[in-house]
Amino acid sequence: MDEIINKVAQSGLETIDLEHYYPQGETVEFDMKDHLFMGMILKEKDFRAAMQLLDWEQFRGKNVGLICSVDAVIPLWAYMLVMTNLQPLASYAAFGNADFIHKTLYLQNLDKIDVTAFADKRVVIKGCGDKRVGEIAYAEITRLLLPVVKSIMYGEPCSTVPVYKKKS
């Protein structure tokens, strides 16, 4: 009987699983609306008092998106004041909704990849998994790898879709 040869293992393909870079932790939103007079007007004295009384510990270790879900005029210093309370406790805090925070963290995680490790290699970006990776991660990993790799494919090593091949 002939020996079974794993041609995928011998192909020299490098696989990147984008799920490994998926943002960790719970993401919540801090809505300025909840701290406005009648949900529409920022009164400085009342707002500052509310910020002092707020239990900021609820944001410890979380990713926090700072938003205002109503069409209210909020002075820029108010966002700054909220951030001075969030930043020391939150894992990450920024202006934007939960989706924006998720995407930002994903981009930050991908940016930590040492792409030089993939120089002149054939790379497969894993296509299936348990988490919804999203277009932003696939576009970003492609952008990061293009200057260094020999080729980029999408899918699984046994069944790939060619995306890019370096011209000699």
C-alpha positions as MATLAB code, in Angstrom:
seq = 'MDEIINKVAQSGLETIDLEHYYPQGETVEFDMKDHLFMGMILKEKDFRAAMQLLDWEQFRGKNVGLICSVDAVIPLWAYMLVMTNLQPLASYAAFGNADFIHKTLYLQNLDKIDVTAFADKRVVIKGCGDKRVGEIAYAEITRLLLPVVKSIMYGEPCSTVPVYKKKS';
ca = [
       0.000    0.000    0.000;
       1.258    3.492   -0.854;
       2.152    5.857    1.957;
      -0.334    8.695    2.458;
       1.395   12.019    1.906;
      -0.010   15.190    3.392;
       0.579   17.578    0.519;
      -0.981   20.467    2.450;
       1.614   20.114    5.206;
       4.400   19.997    2.617;
       3.120   22.995    0.662;
       4.937   25.589    2.764;
       1.749   27.562    3.288;
       1.522   29.822    6.339;
      -1.975   30.155    7.812;
      -3.244   33.197    9.672;
      -6.396   32.738   11.735;
      -7.929   36.172   12.264;
      -9.928   34.856   15.223;
      -6.662   34.896   17.211;
      -6.719   38.696   16.956;
     -10.409   39.097   17.818;
     -10.914   41.832   20.454;
     -11.279   40.498   23.968;
     -13.527   41.695   26.761;
     -16.982   43.161   27.056;
     -17.798   46.340   25.137;
     -20.320   48.795   26.552;
     -21.431   52.307   25.692;
     -21.439   55.382   27.892;
     -24.294   57.536   26.612;
     -24.007   61.244   27.410;
     -27.802   61.504   26.992;
     -28.275   59.757   30.325;
     -26.545   62.657   32.091;
     -28.262   65.605   30.424;
     -31.069   67.733   31.828;
     -34.298   66.424   30.256;
     -32.052   64.209   28.118;
     -31.221   67.200   25.917;
     -29.347   69.967   27.741;
     -26.008   69.912   29.467;
     -26.002   72.066   32.597;
     -22.387   72.299   33.658;
     -22.926   72.289   37.431;
     -25.393   69.371   37.300;
     -23.268   67.437   34.828;
     -20.128   67.783   36.937;
     -22.046   66.683   40.027;
     -23.449   63.664   38.177;
     -19.939   62.693   37.056;
     -18.701   62.835   40.657;
     -21.567   60.670   41.900;
     -21.412   58.092   39.116;
     -20.114   54.640   40.028;
     -17.241   54.478   37.543;
     -16.262   50.993   38.753;
     -18.947   49.566   36.454;
     -16.544   50.290   33.568;
     -13.490   48.603   35.087;
     -11.851   46.234   32.619;
     -14.397   46.894   29.863;
     -14.070   48.429   26.420;
     -16.143   51.607   26.479;
     -17.591   53.586   23.611;
     -18.458   57.177   24.452;
     -21.575   58.306   22.550;
     -24.493   60.709   22.630;
     -27.588   59.040   21.217;
     -29.629   62.251   20.993;
     -29.166   65.361   18.920;
     -27.915   67.604   21.701;
     -25.250   70.271   21.767;
     -22.549   68.916   24.043;
     -19.497   71.056   24.768;
     -16.284   69.278   23.867;
     -14.914   69.599   27.403;
     -17.744   67.326   28.614;
     -16.412   64.409   26.527;
     -12.965   65.150   27.914;
     -14.318   65.110   31.480;
     -15.978   61.729   30.945;
     -12.774   60.336   29.439;
     -10.754   61.421   32.502;
     -12.977   59.108   34.535;
     -13.135   56.220   32.047;
      -9.508   55.984   30.972;
      -7.997   54.851   34.288;
     -10.547   52.019   34.690;
     -11.553   50.821   31.236;
      -9.454   48.390   29.240;
     -10.044   50.752   26.335;
     -12.181   53.862   25.952;
     -12.782   56.093   22.946;
     -15.446   58.196   21.293;
     -17.665   55.992   19.148;
     -20.297   53.301   19.364;
     -19.638   49.675   20.318;
     -19.129   48.652   16.684;
     -16.506   51.373   16.196;
     -14.716   50.299   19.386;
     -14.711   46.663   18.240;
     -13.254   47.594   14.850;
     -10.655   49.891   16.382;
      -9.482   47.176   18.767;
      -9.368   44.660   15.926;
      -7.157   46.993   13.889;
      -4.886   47.559   16.891;
      -4.522   43.804   17.425;
      -3.720   43.181   13.764;
      -1.187   45.995   13.774;
       0.842   44.035   16.347;
       1.542   41.254   13.828;
       5.176   41.109   12.778;
       4.554   40.894    9.035;
       8.275   40.460    8.355;
       7.824   36.881    9.594;
       5.802   36.290    6.406;
       8.388   37.733    4.008;
       8.342   35.900    0.663;
       5.903   33.292    1.991;
       2.635   31.939    0.664;
      -0.043   32.920    3.177;
      -3.572   31.612    3.638;
      -6.000   33.794    5.560;
      -8.357   31.369    7.284;
     -11.905   31.859    6.120;
     -14.149   29.922    8.483;
     -14.489   30.048   12.226;
     -16.702   30.476   15.231;
     -16.589   34.284   15.407;
     -17.781   36.865   12.923;
     -14.461   38.308   11.861;
     -15.785   40.949    9.474;
     -14.570   42.716    6.404;
     -12.361   45.183    8.252;
     -10.022   42.427    9.465;
      -9.705   40.782    6.050;
      -9.010   44.104    4.343;
      -6.478   45.125    6.998;
      -4.512   41.860    7.019;
      -4.298   42.070    3.233;
      -3.022   45.653    3.437;
      -0.417   44.663    6.011;
       0.827   41.578    4.152;
       0.927   42.893    0.567;
       4.360   44.530    0.779;
       6.099   41.376    2.070;
       4.414   38.132    0.989;
       4.789   36.036   -2.136;
       1.072   35.290   -2.287;
      -2.161   35.631   -0.332;
      -4.998   33.138   -0.431;
      -8.325   32.961    1.360;
      -9.924   29.863    2.832;
      -8.398   26.674    4.163;
      -5.027   25.217    3.064;
      -6.864   22.328    1.339;
      -9.202   24.659   -0.552;
      -8.072   28.219   -1.186;
      -9.133   31.162   -3.301;
      -6.165   33.054   -4.751;
      -6.205   36.746   -3.834;
      -2.734   38.065   -4.650;
       0.448   36.825   -6.284;
       3.633   38.871   -6.339;
       4.808   39.660   -9.819;
       8.379   38.562  -10.411;
];
